[in-house]
Structures are given as structure tokens and as C-alpha cells.
Amino acid sequence: MFVRTFLFAVLAIGTLSAAPLEVWIMPNGANPQGMLEQRLALFEKETGLKTKVVVLDWGEAWSTITHTLEGKAEAPAVLQLGTTWVSYFASRGQLASLDPILNKIQPERFVKASWNTTGTDGDPSIYSVPWFIDVRALLANKAILKLAGISAEDVATYEGFCKSLKKINDAKILRKDGSKVKAYAFPGKSDWNIPHNFAPWIWSAGGSFVLKDEKGKWHSNLMDPQTITGIASYLNFILDSLVNKTSLRDNTAQVVQRFNSGEVAFILNTTELVAQTRYKAAEGGLASSQISADGIEMMQVPMGKAGSICFIGGSNLAIPRSKANDPNAAKLLRFLLRDDNLDAYTKQIGFLPPVKEVLEDWAKDSAYQILISLLDNGKNYPNIPEWTLIEGTLVNLFSDIWSMLDIGGLYSEEAVYSTLLTYNQKINDILHAPTGSSPPLRLDEFLKIWNAATELLPTQISSGENSSASPAEDSGNFHKIGISIFVFLLAVFSSFIFTYMRKR
């Protein structure tokens, strides 16, 4: 009896003194830490193991995780990784293979679109498991659409969407403060979401950022005719004055704020806003906002020649390689992936759960029906280690193009062509693509494709949003080109310095 009591006491003391199992997450949605701590309280009750939630800001998460997985700091038991980060860390041997516990995780539970993000190209092993899905859909202000007489069917195609934007701009709908409602807005220069915003238009046109050849080698696909068509269709919102170019000076947070305040009818964004309208401001929600009063309607990305293909991202959970043999880390991971925990956490943050059975229950909510249906045709970025570098290159590419449109006198089709050629080579260099793997178009070939994609529709001419400048204004702008070029070059130089210092 004495021995048993002594051993029990030693075990209890060891449990109390053991370091808690840490879970590293990023700030997703409204109060993600609070919800996760609630769920982990159940884990502690069930197992007797202590846990701790550590929240990393998205801006510092990459460097902190990189530093830790390189063995320079104590790693957590489980950590959140953006879906595009998994391949990078897995390829460096810094994540534990989850193959030994796949039978307990049950991959068949997960939707295909999310399970596609669990490893790295060319390696059959699984290094992460989906935690939540980020589906980028078209978000619309219900009240504004009702005033303008526009339905989801009206914006189902690219041409219909353009007509609807013009209709809203021409309607001159006023807000309570007397300001005019804008039809559409999206973030511009240097915003990290830029590739995510371009992707649906490019994919729906049949293009892609990169492509794998028949020999399994990846190369840039920027100069593909369908990719160019997709890029042109997105720029067309500015070129046709359907979107005010001042939007290009805003980041994602500013654009979302304009939508939340009822200033903008449409944005293409994450779906967490729907959940946020169901929480009070004290809980990190938007229940008292204008968009909550007006209502949000989810819509598919307007169809292009290849259909309607939305961006699918999100985050996965992984175990660091240093914790590969820790049974408690695996136990914690399996707990977080349990249906009840996935349901509770995703309902809190507003992103979709990755498992089929939970999604069936979510589909009963009309606000999420359209999102769930989009999963079948959605697309992920490729699982290649170089993607993080490519994504940063795409941010710089599209920022340069937006700068041309924002600064008077700099935009021309030839300038866009030259810029695409430059970044096409940069992406090929990152991928170590074989020479000649993606031969660029000649200028005359490019212009033919570009002009066809940016041809003004009769219904889009003279849009009320921001009509084209008169010849006199164009002449005045011409004389400002010298100053504009100086400002542009200064901006590019500043961007280079910022990027260099960030990498340092």
C-alpha cells in the first residue's frame, strides 16, 4: 500500500511539473484563442495533460516558425501552418511524417480540396492535416443589390458581372452620410493577398501561374495566352473605370472595412465576415456594423471560359520533426481533428471545416451553402517548396502593374508585356526550369490576346464610377509623365529596399 501510494504521488508530481503541450496558432477570425482554450480544457480533463495556446501574428509567424523548426528554439507539440507553407518545411525534413497515425486520422473523412494540401510534390508521405478551409468567394451587400435590382444570376458570368458593376455605379446609390456607393473594390500595391485575388480570374480563364510539364518539371506559365487573358480581365475593372483606381492604394483590411461600412457593393474575400456578423463587437465581431444590418450574400466567382474556379487555401496542423516520437503530441493532434472540435473551432472563426460529415451539417445554413458547393471546383496552389518565393514574386509583379495604372502616363500594353516577361524569367529562375521550357510570346502575339481580353463591352463604356479622361486631361497628364516616372522609380526603389531588409 505504501509503495503504491508513493508511486502515485510521484506520478502526480511529474504530471504537474511537466511542461504543457503547446499549440501555436495564428489569429484567425473572432477570438480563436478563447475557443481553442475552451476545447483544450476538455482535452486536459480527458487526458490529464496540460496545454498552452500561443498566438503568433501572421507578420511574424513565418520567421518564428522557421527559426524554431531549424532547432534554434523549443518547438511546440502542434503548430498551424498555412497550406502553402507545408511543402517548404516538409521538403526540408522539419515536419514529422504522419503516415504512422493515418489510420487514426482517417483521410477519407476530409474533402479532396483540403487533403490536397497535406504534403509536398513528389513525396507520397503526409506531413500535415487540414484544420480549416479558406474559400475565396464573391461577397455582396444584400441591401445595395436590392436597391440596384441585381441578383446572383446577373453576376454569374464575367460579362454579367461587368454589366452589374456599371449598373450600380450609374444608379448613384447614396449612403446615409451622402457619399456614393461604389460597385467593387480590391486591394492594390504590395498587399500580400494580391495573388489570391488574381488567381480566380486567371484560373477561370483557363490559365495558371506555374505549370508542370510531361517530364515532371515546373515552369512559369505567365506568358500562356489563357493566363494573359485572366490577368487582362482583372485589370479591365480599372481600365474600364468600373473600379476607381484609388482602390489600388488600399490594403485588404482597408477594403474590407469599406465593405463592412456599406461603401462597397462587392468584394472578393475570405468568408469569415459571415461569422463575424454573428458576434458582438466585444467578442471581436461585427454585429453592430452596417454590413450586418444590410446582410451578406455569398456568390461564386463570375464564370470565365474555363468555368467558375475559386481560390482554396486555409491552414493545416502539423507536428515538428523534433516531436515525432512524442505520443502526447500525436494525441493532441488527433484530439484537435475530432469532428466536434473542428466544428466548434471553425464556427468560431468563420472558415469552413475540412471534413465531409461536419460540412453536411453546415450546408443547412443558407449562408454557407454556396461556399460548400464551390469546393468541388476550387483550386489550390501547387505543393512545391518554391511556392513561398513564387508568391512573393507575384506580389511584386502585380504591384508593379498596379503602379502603372495608379500613376498617370505609365500604363501601356508594351509596359505590361515587358513586366510579364521579366517576372516570367524570375519565376523560371526560382524553379530552375529548363531553358526554353516556356517560350515567351512575341509582342504582336501578346497584343492580340491582350486587346481581345480588354475590349470594352458596349454596356461598360462611360461607367459612372470613374469615366475616362478627356483628351485635354490626357494632354495634361502627358506633361506630368516626367514627374510620374520619377515617383514610380522612387516607389520601386523603396519597395526593393523594404523587400531586401525583410529578407535580411
C-alpha positions in Angstrom: 0.0 0.0 0.0 2.8 2.4 0.9 4.6 1.6 -2.4 1.5 2.2 -4.5 0.8 5.5 -2.7 4.4 6.6 -3.2 4.3 5.8 -6.9 1.0 7.6 -7.4 2.4 10.7 -5.7 5.5 10.6 -7.8 3.4 10.3 -11.0 1.1 13.1 -9.9 4.0 15.4 -9.2 5.6 14.5 -12.5 2.4 15.4 -14.3 2.1 18.7 -12.6 5.7 19.7 -13.2 5.7 18.6 -16.9 5.8 21.4 -19.4 2.4 22.0 -21.0 1.8 20.9 -24.6 2.0 24.0 -26.7 -0.2 24.7 -29.7 0.9 27.5 -32.0 -1.8 29.2 -33.9 -2.3 32.4 -35.9 -5.2 34.9 -35.2 -8.0 33.5 -37.4 -11.4 35.1 -37.1 -13.0 36.3 -33.9 -11.4 35.2 -30.7 -9.7 32.0 -31.9 -7.6 31.7 -28.8 -10.6 31.7 -26.5 -12.4 29.0 -28.4 -9.3 26.8 -28.7 -8.7 27.1 -25.0 -12.2 26.0 -24.3 -11.8 22.9 -26.4 -8.4 22.1 -24.9 -9.9 22.3 -21.4 -11.8 19.1 -22.5 -8.5 17.6 -23.6 -6.9 18.3 -20.2 -9.9 16.8 -18.5 -9.8 13.6 -20.6 -6.0 13.1 -20.5 -4.7 14.9 -17.5 -2.2 16.7 -19.8 -1.7 20.4 -19.6 -1.8 22.6 -22.7 -1.0 26.1 -23.7 -2.1 28.2 -26.7 0.5 30.6 -28.2 -0.8 33.0 -30.8 1.7 34.2 -33.5 0.9 37.3 -35.5 0.8 36.5 -39.2 3.5 39.0 -39.9 6.0 37.3 -37.6 4.8 33.7 -37.9 7.0 32.6 -40.8 10.2 33.8 -39.3 9.3 32.4 -35.8 8.4 29.0 -37.2 11.4 28.9 -39.4 13.7 29.7 -36.5 12.1 27.1 -34.3 12.0 24.3 -36.9 15.6 24.8 -37.6 16.2 23.7 -34.0 17.1 27.2 -32.6 14.2 27.2 -30.1 11.9 24.7 -28.4 9.2 23.5 -30.7 5.5 23.2 -29.9 3.7 19.9 -29.9 1.4 21.0 -32.7 1.5 24.1 -34.9 -0.7 25.7 -37.5 0.8 26.2 -41.0 -0.7 28.0 -43.9 -1.4 25.4 -46.7 1.3 26.9 -48.9 3.9 26.6 -46.1 3.6 22.9 -45.7 5.6 21.9 -48.7 8.5 24.2 -47.8 9.0 22.8 -44.3 8.3 19.2 -45.3 10.9 19.3 -48.1 13.5 20.4 -45.5 12.7 17.5 -43.3 11.4 19.7 -40.5 7.9 18.1 -40.1 7.1 14.7 -38.7 5.6 12.2 -41.1 2.0 11.4 -40.1 1.9 8.2 -42.0 2.1 6.0 -38.9 -1.1 7.5 -37.5 -3.1 8.0 -40.7 -5.4 5.1 -39.8 -6.5 7.0 -36.7 -6.8 10.3 -38.6 -8.9 8.7 -41.3 -8.0 10.7 -44.5 -11.4 9.6 -46.1 -13.1 12.0 -43.7 -11.7 15.0 -45.4 -12.8 16.7 -48.6 -10.4 16.3 -51.5 -9.7 20.0 -52.0 -8.3 20.3 -48.4 -6.5 16.9 -48.4 -4.5 18.0 -51.5 -2.5 20.4 -49.3 -1.1 17.9 -46.8 2.3 17.1 -48.4 4.8 18.2 -50.9 5.1 17.4 -54.6 6.9 14.2 -55.5 6.7 12.8 -51.9 3.9 10.4 -51.1 4.1 11.0 -47.3 1.6 13.1 -45.3 3.1 15.9 -43.2 0.0 17.8 -42.1 -3.7 17.5 -41.8 -6.3 20.2 -42.8 -7.7 22.3 -39.9 -9.9 24.8 -41.8 -10.6 25.8 -45.4 -10.3 29.3 -46.8 -12.7 29.6 -49.8 -12.5 33.0 -51.5 -15.9 33.8 -52.8 -17.7 37.0 -54.1 -19.3 38.7 -51.1 -22.2 41.1 -51.9 -24.1 43.6 -49.8 -27.7 42.4 -50.0 -29.3 45.8 -49.4 -27.3 47.5 -52.2 -28.1 44.7 -54.6 -31.8 45.0 -53.8 -31.7 48.8 -54.5 -29.9 48.2 -57.8 -32.2 45.3 -58.8 -29.3 42.8 -59.2 -29.5 39.1 -58.5 -26.9 36.3 -58.2 -27.8 35.2 -61.8 -26.9 38.6 -63.1 -23.3 38.3 -61.9 -22.8 34.6 -62.7 -20.6 35.3 -65.7 -17.7 37.8 -66.2 -19.7 39.8 -68.7 -22.8 39.9 -66.5 -20.6 41.0 -63.5 -19.2 43.9 -65.5 -22.7 45.0 -66.5 -23.9 44.8 -62.9 -20.9 46.9 -61.7 -21.8 49.6 -64.2 -25.5 49.4 -63.2 -24.6 50.0 -59.6 -22.2 52.8 -60.4 -24.7 54.5 -62.7 -27.5 54.1 -60.1 -25.7 56.6 -57.8 -26.9 55.0 -54.7 -26.1 57.2 -51.7 -25.2 56.2 -48.1 -26.6 57.9 -45.0 -23.7 60.3 -45.0 -24.4 61.4 -48.6 -21.4 59.6 -50.1 -21.9 57.5 -53.2 -21.8 53.7 -53.0 -19.0 52.1 -55.2 -19.7 48.9 -57.0 -16.5 47.0 -56.4 -13.1 47.4 -54.7 -10.0 45.3 -54.2 -6.6 45.8 -52.6 -3.7 47.0 -54.7 0.0 47.6 -54.4 2.2 45.4 -52.1 -0.8 43.7 -50.4 0.0 40.0 -49.6 -3.5 39.0 -50.9 -2.8 40.2 -54.5 -2.1 36.7 -55.9 -5.1 35.3 -54.2 -7.3 38.0 -55.8 -5.8 37.5 -59.3 -5.9 33.7 -59.1 -9.7 33.1 -59.6 -9.8 35.2 -62.7 -6.8 33.5 -64.2 -7.9 30.0 -63.3 -11.5 30.7 -64.6 -9.9 31.9 -67.9 -8.0 28.5 -68.1 -4.6 29.9 -67.1 -2.3 29.3 -64.2 0.8 30.8 -62.5 3.0 27.8 -63.0 2.7 24.5 -64.8 4.3 21.1 -64.6 5.5 19.6 -67.9 5.3 16.0 -69.0 8.7 15.3 -67.5 7.6 16.5 -64.1 9.4 19.8 -64.2 7.7 23.0 -63.1 8.0 26.3 -65.1 6.3 29.7 -65.2 3.1 29.9 -67.1 2.7 33.7 -67.0 3.1 34.1 -70.8 0.4 31.5 -71.6 -2.5 33.1 -73.6 -5.1 32.0 -71.1 -3.1 33.3 -68.2 -2.7 36.6 -70.0 -6.5 36.7 -70.7 -7.2 36.2 -67.0 -4.8 38.9 -65.9 -6.3 41.3 -68.5 -9.8 40.5 -67.4 -8.9 41.6 -63.8 -7.1 44.7 -64.9 -10.1 45.5 -67.1 -12.1 46.6 -64.0 -9.7 49.5 -63.7 -9.1 50.1 -67.4 -12.9 50.3 -68.0 -13.3 52.5 -65.0 -15.7 50.1 -63.3 -13.4 50.3 -60.2 -11.9 53.5 -59.0 -8.1 53.3 -59.2 -7.8 54.9 -55.7 -8.8 51.4 -54.5 -5.3 50.3 -55.6 -3.8 52.3 -52.7 -5.7 50.3 -50.1 -4.7 47.1 -48.5 -7.1 44.2 -47.7 -8.0 45.5 -44.3 -9.0 48.8 -45.7 -11.0 47.3 -48.5 -12.9 45.0 -46.1 -13.6 48.0 -43.8 -15.2 49.8 -46.7 -17.4 46.8 -47.4 -18.3 46.5 -43.7 -19.3 50.1 -43.6 -21.6 49.8 -46.6 -19.4 51.8 -49.0 -18.9 49.0 -51.5 -21.3 46.5 -53.0 -18.9 43.7 -53.9 -15.5 42.4 -52.7 -13.7 39.1 -53.3 -12.5 37.9 -49.9 -12.4 35.3 -47.2 -15.7 34.2 -45.8 -15.0 34.8 -42.1 -17.1 38.0 -42.4 -20.3 36.0 -42.3 -19.4 34.5 -38.9 -18.2 37.8 -37.6 -21.6 39.4 -38.2 -23.0 36.9 -35.7 -20.7 38.1 -32.8 -20.8 41.3 -30.8 -18.0 43.8 -31.1 -16.9 42.9 -27.6 -16.3 39.4 -28.9 -14.4 40.6 -32.0 -17.5 40.5 -34.2 -19.4 42.9 -36.5 -23.0 42.5 -35.1 -23.4 46.3 -34.9 -21.8 47.1 -38.3 -23.6 48.4 -41.4 -22.9 45.1 -43.3 -24.6 43.2 -40.5 -27.7 45.3 -41.0 -27.5 45.1 -44.8 -26.7 41.4 -45.0 -24.1 39.4 -46.9 -24.8 37.2 -49.8 -22.2 34.7 -51.0 -21.8 34.2 -54.7 -19.5 32.2 -56.9 -16.6 33.8 -58.8 -18.1 35.0 -62.2 -17.6 32.4 -64.8 -14.9 32.6 -67.5 -14.2 30.3 -70.4 -12.9 27.6 -68.0 -15.9 28.0 -65.6 -16.0 29.4 -62.1 -12.9 28.4 -60.2 -12.3 29.9 -56.7 -9.2 30.0 -54.6 -9.0 27.5 -51.9 -6.4 27.9 -49.1 -6.6 27.7 -45.4 -4.4 26.2 -42.7 -3.2 22.7 -41.6 -1.9 21.3 -38.4 1.5 19.6 -38.2 3.9 18.1 -35.7 7.5 19.4 -35.7 10.1 16.7 -36.6 11.6 17.1 -33.1 8.3 15.9 -31.6 7.9 13.0 -34.0 8.3 10.4 -31.2 6.2 12.2 -28.6 3.0 10.2 -28.2 1.3 13.2 -26.4 1.9 15.4 -29.5 0.1 12.8 -31.7 -2.7 12.5 -29.1 -3.2 16.3 -29.1 -3.2 16.4 -32.9 -5.9 13.7 -33.1 -8.0 15.5 -30.5 -7.9 18.8 -32.4 -9.0 16.9 -35.6 -12.0 15.3 -33.9 -15.3 16.3 -35.6 -16.8 18.1 -32.6 -13.6 20.2 -32.1 -13.3 21.0 -35.8 -17.0 22.1 -35.9 -16.7 24.3 -32.8 -13.5 26.0 -33.8 -14.4 26.7 -37.4 -17.8 28.1 -36.4 -16.0 30.5 -34.1 -13.5 31.7 -36.8 -15.9 31.6 -39.8 -13.8 29.4 -42.1 -15.1 26.1 -43.4 -14.4 22.8 -41.6 -12.4 20.3 -43.8 -14.4 17.1 -43.0 -17.4 15.9 -45.0 -19.7 15.0 -42.2 -19.4 18.4 -40.5 -19.8 20.2 -43.8 -23.1 18.3 -44.3 -24.4 20.0 -41.2 -23.1 23.4 -42.2 -24.8 23.1 -45.6 -28.1 23.5 -43.7 -27.1 27.2 -43.1 -28.1 29.1 -46.2 -25.2 31.5 -45.7 -22.7 28.7 -46.3 -24.5 26.5 -48.9 -22.8 28.3 -51.9 -19.4 28.1 -50.3 -19.6 24.3 -49.8 -20.7 23.8 -53.4 -17.6 25.8 -54.5 -15.3 23.2 -53.0 -15.8 20.8 -55.9 -14.4 23.3 -58.5 -12.0 25.2 -56.3 -8.2 25.1 -56.8 -5.2 25.2 -54.6 -1.7 26.5 -55.2 0.8 23.7 -56.1 2.5 21.9 -53.3 6.1 22.9 -54.2 8.8 24.1 -51.8 9.5 27.1 -54.0 5.9 28.4 -53.8 6.6 30.9 -51.0 9.2 32.6 -53.1 7.0 32.5 -56.2 4.1 34.0 -54.2 6.3 36.9 -53.1 7.4 37.4 -56.7 3.8 37.5 -57.8 3.1 40.2 -55.2 5.9 42.3 -56.7 4.7 41.6 -60.3 1.2 42.7 -59.7 2.2 45.6 -57.5 4.3 46.9 -60.4 1.4 46.6 -62.8 -0.9 48.4 -60.4 1.6 51.1 -60.1 1.4 51.7 -63.8 -2.3 52.1 -63.6 -2.2 54.3 -60.5 0.4 56.8 -61.8 -0.8 58.7 -64.8 1.1 58.2 -68.0 2.9 55.0 -67.1 0.5 52.4 -68.3 0.8 50.8 -71.8 0.4 47.4 -73.2 4.0 47.3 -74.1 5.0 48.1 -70.5 2.8 45.2 -69.2 4.3 42.9 -71.7 7.8 43.8 -70.7 6.9 43.4 -67.0 5.4 40.0 -67.5 8.5 38.9 -69.5 10.8 39.9 -66.6 8.8 38.1 -64.0 8.2 35.1 -66.2 12.0 34.7 -66.2 12.3 35.3 -62.4 9.8 32.5 -61.7 11.7 30.2 -64.0 14.9 31.0 -62.2 13.3 30.2 -58.8 12.1 26.9 -60.2 15.3 26.1 -62.0 13.2 25.5 -65.1 14.9 24.1 -68.1 15.9 26.7 -70.7 13.1 27.1 -73.3 10.5 25.4 -71.1 8.1 28.3 -71.5 9.0 30.2 -74.7 7.6 33.8 -74.4 5.1 35.2 -76.8 6.2 37.9 -79.2 4.9 41.4 -78.6 2.5 41.2 -81.6 1.1 37.9 -80.3 0.7 39.3 -76.8 -1.1 42.5 -78.0 -3.6 40.4 -80.0 -4.5 38.4 -76.9 -4.5 41.5 -74.6 -6.6 43.7 -76.8 -9.2 40.9 -77.3 -9.4 40.5 -73.5 -9.6 44.2 -72.7 -12.0 45.2 -75.4 -14.7 47.4 -74.0 -18.2 46.0 -73.8 -20.9 48.4 -75.1 -22.6 48.4 -71.7 -19.3 49.3 -69.9 -18.4 52.4 -71.8 -18.7 55.7 -69.8 -19.3 53.9 -66.5 -20.4 56.2 -63.7 -17.6 55.0 -61.4 -14.7 56.9 -62.9 -15.2 57.8 -66.6 -12.2 58.1 -68.9 -10.2 61.3 -69.0 -10.9 63.8 -71.8 -8.3 64.5 -74.5 -7.4 67.7 -72.7 -6.9 65.8 -69.4 -4.8 63.2 -71.3 -2.6 66.1 -72.6 -2.2 67.4 -69.2 -1.2 64.0 -67.9 1.3 63.7 -70.7 3.2 66.7 -69.4 3.3 65.1 -65.9 4.9 61.9 -67.2 8.4 63.0 -66.2 7.4 63.6 -62.6 5.3 60.4 -62.6 8.2 58.3 -63.8 10.4 59.8 -61.0 7.8 58.9 -58.4 7.3 55.5 -59.9 11.1 54.7 -59.8 11.3 56.0 -56.3 8.5 53.7 -55.3 10.2 50.7 -56.9 13.5 51.6 -55.2 11.7 51.9 -51.8 10.0 48.5 -52.4 13.3 46.9 -53.2 14.9 48.3 -50.0 11.9 47.1 -48.0 12.0 43.6 -49.5 15.7 43.4 -49.0 15.5 44.4 -45.4 12.6 42.0 -44.7 14.7 39.1 -46.2 17.7 40.2 -44.1 
